[in-house]
Amino acid sequence: MSEYNSVPQNPPPTQYVPPPAQGQYIPMQPINPGIPPHPGQFIGGIQYVYCADPMTELNYSTGVLIRQEPQLLEMYTGCESPNRYYVFSQSRQGGMKLLFKCKEISGCCMRNCCPANSREFNMVIKHIANSTYLDDNFQKTFVNVVKPFKCTCCCLERPEMMVTFSESNQPLGKIKQPFTCCDPKITLYDNDGDLKYTIHADCCQCGILCASNFCGKMSEAVFNIYKSNNLTEPPCGTIIKKSANFAELITTADSYQINFPLESTPNDKMNLIAAGLMIDYQFFEEKAKDNNDH
């Protein structure tokens, strides 16, 4: 069994580094693979801080920020590149730590000939296990997210993703997108197959309706998280597609803020991170590509 599959009963307190004060640091460019990070160096505008144990970190975390890595080659050539994401955990004290690096593994024909919401891929989520290098060879594969090919048509062949621990192959959960006429909806199941959360969004949001133009990119899109399937109660968490910064305006990259439900376990939070990635593919990836082609 993987050493990450459980959280200690009395985990030691996690030391967080507060956000830098205004003018305290000069932000640097995102760290290139293979180049050692230095104190005060930034990844995508966020200070790099090493995380020793991802499940313990998730146990204390109130939310995460998912930032897609801009693909300049994709912007200039129009050829779809594998998506990459950085996942930063957030604490109640306001500190942030680099938690995961996610990399899509898929075929070139699958990326460029198949719609984003139907295409098959394996998302390798790596823990930054080495505090010196961000190169892939120095990172430990932590979780695998598998999305099989689905020829989706209305209520037939609906998209789904399976989440498993990489070392033990122990299932973490499953994420599905059921058929809806208008409002986007995602359902999240635990490793026993029980419905844990329903993620729902109002389709009449500028960030969703106009996702492929300037107004949509500059607008947030809010996906509410509900316990089980009870949409009449107040939401217990949110997944927010953030308004774009300058780099994201000229590329197809997106950022997502996930605010975890208070009672969620580290396993639940890992599944919610995967759900955030699924939302990107199902509702924003194809629109961003269409906008980039014009």
N, C-alpha and C positions, 0 to 999 in steps of 0.2 A: 504494500500500500504506500502511496506517495506520502512523503513527509509533509506535504501541503494540504492533505485531505481533511485535516482537523485543526482546530484552534485550541491552544492550551487553555486550561480552565482558568488559570490566573496569569494571563500574559503580562510581561513587563510593560511598563508605560513607554509609549513611543515618543521619541523626542522629535518635535517639529521645529522647522525653521520658519519664523514669521516672514511675511512678504517684505521685500526691501523697501525702505523709506524713499520718498520722492527724492531723486537725485543721488541716492546712495550708490547705485551701481549704474554702469553704462551698458545697456542691453547689447549682446553680441549676436551674430548670426547663428542660426540653428547648427548644432554640432554635426559635423560630417562623420560618416561611418569610419571607424578606425582611428579617429583622433581623440586622444585622452581629454576628458572634460577637466576644466580648472575651476577652482572656487570662484563663485560669482558668475560663471558662464551660464548662458541661457539656451533653452530649446524652445523655439517658437515663441519667444518673449517671456518664458517662464523659467525661473532659476532651477538649475539641475541640482537635485538632492537625492542621494542614494537611498533606496528602500531595501532593507535586509530580508524581510519576510512578507510576501504579498498577502497571505491570508490573515495574518495578524494586523497588517495595515488596513485591510478591508474591514476587519472587525471594529476598528475605531473610526473609520472614515464615514463622513456624512454625505459625501458625494464625490464624483469624479468629473474631470474635464477630458473629453476626447477631441484631439486635434488631428485632422487629416494632414498628411504631408503633401505640400504642393508638388505636382509633377510637371516641371517645365517642358520636358520632352513631349509629354502628352499635349500640352497647350500649343506648341509650335507645329507638331506633326499631325495632330488629330487622331493619332493611334492610341487606343485605350491602354494604359499601363496598369500593372497591379497596384491596388490601393495599399497605402501604409498609414498607420495611425499611431500616435503617442497617447497614452492614458496616464493622467496625473490624478492622484488621490488628494482629497481635501479634508482637513481636520476642522474641528469646532473652533480651534484657535486661529484658523485662517492660513495655516501653513500648507504647502503643496509639495508632493514628492512624485518623481517619475516612477510609475508603477509597472507599466507594460509597454512593449512595442509590438504592434500587430502588423502582420504582413500577409497579404492575399497571395495564395498559390493557385494559379489557374492557367489554362491554355490560352494562347494568343487568339485563336479562332473563337473560343468561348467568350472572351472579353469583347471582341470587336464585331462579332456576328450575332450574338445572342443578347436580348434585352437584359439590362442590369437586374431587373426584378425576377428573372427566370434563370440566370446563368448559374452554373455550378462552380464552386470554389471551396478551398480549405483555408480558413483564416487561422494562421499560426500565431498564437499570443505568447510572446516570450517575456519572461521575467528578466530584468536587468540584473543578472546574477553576479556580474563582475563590475566592481565600482570604478574600474579604470578605463574600460573601452565600451563603446556602444556598437561595435562591429557585431554582426550576426553570429560570427563564430564564437564569440565570448558570452553569448546569451543562452539561457536555459529555456527550452520550450516548456511552457507551463500548462496551457490549455489549448485544445484544438476545437475549432468551430467549423462544422461541416455543413455546407448548404448544397444539397443535391439538385440536379437539373429538374425543373418542373415546367412542363408545357401548360402554363396556367391559362384557363379560360373560364371566366366567371367563378362558379363554385367548384370547378374541377381542377385537380392537381394544384392545390394551394401551396404557396411557398412555406418552407420550414427550415429550421436550423437545429442541429444537434450539438450540444456542448458537453465535452468530456475532459477529464484530467488526462494529460498526455502520458504520464509515467505509468499510472495504474489502469488507464483506460476506463476508469470509473465514471459513469454518466453523472453529469451535473444537472441537466435539464434539457428541455426542448422549447423552442420558440416557433410559433405559427402565426400566419397572417390569414385569418378567416375572410370569407367574402363579405363585403359590405357595399351598399349602393353608393354611399357618399363619404361618410366620415372614416378616416383611416383607423384601423384597429389591429392590435398585436396581442396575442395571448401567450403567457409564459407559464410553463409547467415545470414542476420540480422533478427530481430523479425517480420519484414513485409514480409519476404520471398524473399527479393532482394539479389542478389549475390553481396557481398561486397569485398571479397578478394579471390584470387586463389593462393594456395601454391604449388610450383612446384620445383622439384629437378632433377638434372641430374643423371641418374642411374649409369653412369660410374664414381662413386666415390668409393674409397677404403672403406670408412666408411659405404657404403651401400652394395657393392658387397661382401665384406669380413667381414660383421658385426659379424660373429660368431667366427672369429679367432683373434689372437693377433694383427695382422696388422690393422684389421678393428676397433678393440677396441681402438687402439692408434691413429686412424685417425678421423678427424672431418667429418661430413656429413652436407652439407648446403642445406636448403630448402628456396628458395626465395619467398617472399610475393609480389604479384602483385595486383594492383587495378582492381577490377572486373575480367574480363577474358582476359585482354590485356597483353599477354606475350611478346609483341614486345617492350614495354617500359621498362626502367630500373626498377628493383625491388624497392619497397618502404619500405621494411623491410626484416628481415631474422629470421629463426628458425634454430639454429645450434645444432646438437648433438655433445657435447664436447668430446674430447679425454679422455679416462678413467684415473682416478687416481688409486692408489694401491688397495683401497677397492673395486672399481668398476671392476678391473681386475679379482679379485677372486670371485666376486658375479655377479648377473645379473642386478645390478643397473646401471642406466644411468643418465646423466645430460644434460640439454638443456638450451641454451641461446636464449631468444626471444628478438629481437630488434624491437620495435613497429614502425609502420608508423607514421610520424609526425602528420598527421591529424586525427589519430584514437581517438575515444571517449573511456571513461572508459568501456562502454558496449562492444565495439569492442575489447578492450584489454582483457576483460574477456573471450570472445569467442576465441581469439588467444591463451590464456592459455589452454583452452579446446582442441584446435587444436593441441597444442604441446603434450598433453597427448595422443591424438588419434594417432599421428605419432609414439609414443613409442609403442603402441599396434599393429599398423598395419604393421610396418616395422622392429621393433627391438626386440619385446618381444619374439616371437617364435624362432628367430634365437639365442637369448641369452639362451633360455631354451634348445635348441638342443645342443648348445655348452657345456652347463653345464652337460648334460646327458652323454657326451663322456668321 
